[in-house]
Amino acid sequence: MLLFSVTVLEAQSFERPPVHKLVNVGQNKPPGRQKQIKIRAPRKAAGAIRKQKAEEKKRDKAYKEKLKEDRKHHLEIQTQEVRERIIQNRKEADTNYKVKKKAVASKNKNAAKKYR
């Protein structure tokens, strides 16, 4: 009878069987802190995208420079009276834009206070 009861007690043991060392490698970190894996595009594709962005930036810069030159040239070919009027209109437009932008910003700030 003693032999039978001993085997039953061993069958209900709550100890875990030992796991091989190689199976448990890198498992000591908590699950939320595991390293995120970055998936990269192929090198050719990434290079092409980079090249495309650089060309687009160049085009934008050239466009802005050309626009500036055109405005300057347009101003130069006008008579003195028209030139003064254009400059005055630009100044007024700039001040109106600043005032409008300020009003919108303060309105948004007041609306944000309402929903705090």
KEKE-3310 file (N, C-alpha, C; in steps of 0.2 Angstrom, whole numbers, plus 5000, padded with zeros to 4 digits):
npx = (5004:5010:5018:5010:5003:5013:5017:5005:5005:5016:5012:5003:5011:5016:5027:5036:5043:5060:5066:5075:5091:5093:5081:5075:5081:5083:5070:5068:5064:5050:5034:5029:5040:5047:5058:5054:5052:5059:5053:5060:5061:5066:5083:5085:5073:5071:5082:5078:5066:5072:5079:5069:5063:5073:5074:5061:5062:5072:5065:5055:5062:5068:5056:5051:5061:5061:5048:5050:5059:5051:5041:5049:5054:5042:5038:5048:5046:5035:5027:5032:5022:5013:5021:5023:5010:5007:5017:5012:4999:5003:5009:4997:4990:4998:4997:4983:4982:4990:4982:4970:4975:4979:4966:4959:4967:4966:4952:4952:4959:4950:4940:4946:4948:4935:4932:4940)
npy = (4994:5006:5009:5012:5023:5033:5034:5040:5053:5058:5060:5070:5081:5098:5104:5111:5103:5103:5115:5114:5123:5130:5132:5142:5154:5172:5174:5181:5194:5205:5204:5216:5224:5220:5221:5232:5227:5234:5236:5237:5245:5239:5242:5249:5254:5263:5272:5277:5284:5293:5300:5306:5314:5323:5329:5335:5344:5353:5357:5365:5375:5381:5385:5395:5404:5408:5414:5425:5432:5435:5443:5454:5459:5462:5473:5482:5485:5494:5510:5524:5529:5518:5508:5513:5512:5498:5493:5499:5492:5479:5481:5484:5472:5463:5468:5466:5452:5448:5453:5446:5433:5434:5436:5424:5415:5419:5417:5403:5400:5404:5396:5383:5385:5384:5370:5364)
npz = (5000:5003:4993:4982:4986:4986:4973:4968:4974:4968:4955:4956:4958:4959:4954:4940:4926:4922:4910:4895:4893:4881:4876:4883:4880:4880:4885:4897:4898:4901:4893:4888:4885:4874:4860:4846:4830:4815:4799:4784:4768:4752:4747:4735:4732:4743:4741:4729:4733:4741:4732:4724:4733:4735:4723:4721:4731:4726:4715:4721:4727:4716:4710:4719:4719:4706:4705:4714:4707:4695:4701:4705:4693:4687:4695:4692:4678:4679:4679:4689:4698:4698:4703:4716:4721:4720:4729:4741:4741:4744:4756:4764:4762:4768:4782:4784:4783:4794:4804:4803:4804:4818:4824:4821:4828:4841:4843:4841:4853:4863:4861:4863:4877:4882:4881:4890)
capx = (5000:5014:5021:5004:5001:5019:5016:4999:5008:5021:5008:5000:5016:5015:5033:5037:5049:5065:5067:5082:5093:5093:5074:5072:5085:5079:5063:5068:5061:5043:5031:5028:5046:5051:5061:5050:5056:5057:5053:5063:5060:5073:5088:5084:5067:5073:5086:5074:5062:5076:5081:5063:5061:5078:5072:5055:5064:5075:5060:5051:5066:5069:5050:5051:5066:5058:5042:5053:5062:5046:5038:5053:5054:5035:5038:5053:5044:5030:5029:5034:5016:5010:5025:5021:5003:5008:5020:5007:4994:5007:5009:4991:4988:5002:4994:4977:4983:4992:4976:4965:4978:4978:4959:4958:4971:4963:4946:4953:4961:4944:4936:4949:4947:4928:4932:4945)
capy = (5000:5012:5011:5014:5030:5037:5036:5045:5059:5061:5061:5077:5086:5105:5107:5111:5100:5108:5116:5115:5130:5133:5134:5148:5160:5178:5174:5184:5201:5205:5204:5223:5228:5217:5226:5232:5226:5238:5232:5242:5244:5237:5248:5252:5258:5268:5276:5280:5288:5299:5304:5309:5319:5329:5333:5339:5350:5357:5360:5369:5380:5385:5389:5401:5409:5411:5418:5431:5436:5438:5449:5460:5461:5465:5479:5486:5488:5498:5517:5526:5529:5511:5505:5515:5509:5491:5492:5501:5487:5474:5482:5483:5465:5460:5469:5463:5445:5447:5455:5441:5427:5435:5435:5417:5412:5421:5414:5396:5399:5405:5389:5378:5386:5382:5363:5361)
capz = (5000:5004:4986:4978:4988:4985:4966:4967:4977:4963:4950:4958:4960:4956:4951:4933:4924:4920:4903:4893:4893:4874:4874:4886:4878:4878:4887:4903:4898:4902:4886:4885:4884:4869:4855:4840:4824:4810:4792:4779:4761:4749:4747:4729:4733:4748:4737:4724:4736:4744:4726:4722:4738:4734:4717:4723:4735:4722:4711:4725:4728:4710:4708:4723:4717:4699:4707:4717:4701:4691:4705:4705:4686:4686:4698:4688:4672:4680:4680:4696:4702:4698:4707:4723:4722:4721:4736:4746:4742:4747:4764:4767:4762:4774:4788:4785:4784:4801:4809:4802:4808:4825:4826:4821:4833:4848:4843:4843:4860:4867:4860:4867:4884:4883:4881:4895)
cpx = (5004:5016:5016:5003:5007:5018:5010:5002:5012:5017:5005:5005:5015:5022:5033:5043:5054:5065:5074:5084:5092:5086:5072:5077:5081:5072:5063:5065:5053:5040:5030:5034:5050:5053:5056:5054:5054:5058:5055:5061:5066:5077:5087:5078:5068:5077:5082:5069:5066:5078:5075:5062:5066:5076:5066:5057:5067:5070:5056:5055:5067:5062:5049:5055:5064:5052:5045:5055:5056:5042:5042:5053:5047:5035:5043:5050:5038:5032:5030:5027:5013:5014:5024:5015:5004:5011:5016:5002:4997:5007:5003:4988:4991:4999:4987:4977:4985:4986:4971:4968:4977:4971:4957:4961:4968:4956:4947:4955:4955:4940:4939:4948:4940:4928:4937:4942)
cpy = (5006:5014:5014:5022:5035:5039:5041:5052:5062:5063:5068:5082:5093:5108:5106:5107:5105:5109:5117:5122:5134:5135:5140:5154:5166:5179:5178:5191:5200:5206:5211:5226:5224:5222:5226:5231:5231:5235:5238:5240:5242:5243:5252:5257:5264:5274:5280:5286:5294:5303:5309:5315:5325:5333:5337:5345:5355:5361:5366:5376:5384:5388:5395:5406:5412:5416:5425:5435:5439:5444:5455:5463:5465:5472:5484:5489:5493:5505:5518:5526:5522:5507:5506:5512:5501:5489:5494:5495:5481:5474:5481:5476:5461:5461:5466:5456:5444:5448:5449:5434:5428:5433:5428:5413:5413:5417:5406:5395:5399:5398:5384:5379:5383:5374:5360:5357)
cpz = (5000:4997:4982:4980:4986:4977:4964:4969:4971:4957:4950:4960:4956:4953:4944:4931:4921:4912:4901:4892:4886:4873:4877:4885:4876:4880:4894:4904:4898:4894:4883:4883:4878:4863:4849:4834:4818:4803:4787:4772:4758:4748:4741:4729:4738:4745:4732:4727:4739:4738:4724:4726:4737:4728:4718:4727:4731:4717:4714:4726:4722:4708:4713:4721:4710:4701:4710:4711:4697:4695:4704:4698:4684:4689:4694:4682:4672:4680:4688:4701:4703:4703:4715:4725:4724:4728:4741:4747:4745:4754:4767:4767:4767:4781:4789:4786:4791:4806:4809:4805:4815:4828:4826:4827:4840:4848:4844:4850:4864:4867:4863:4875:4886:4884:4886:4900)
residu = (MET:LEU:LEU:PHE:SER:VAL:THR:VAL:LEU:GLU:ALA:GLN:SER:PHE:GLU:ARG:PRO:PRO:VAL:HIS:LYS:LEU:VAL:ASN:VAL:GLY:GLN:ASN:LYS:PRO:PRO:GLY:ARG:GLN:LYS:GLN:ILE:LYS:ILE:ARG:ALA:PRO:ARG:LYS:ALA:ALA:GLY:ALA:ILE:ARG:LYS:GLN:LYS:ALA:GLU:GLU:LYS:LYS:ARG:ASP:LYS:ALA:TYR:LYS:GLU:LYS:LEU:LYS:GLU:ASP:ARG:LYS:HIS:HIS:LEU:GLU:ILE:GLN:THR:GLN:GLU:VAL:ARG:GLU:ARG:ILE:ILE:GLN:ASN:ARG:LYS:GLU:ALA:ASP:THR:ASN:TYR:LYS:VAL:LYS:LYS:LYS:ALA:VAL:ALA:SER:LYS:ASN:LYS:ASN:ALA:ALA:LYS:LYS:TYR:ARG)
# end
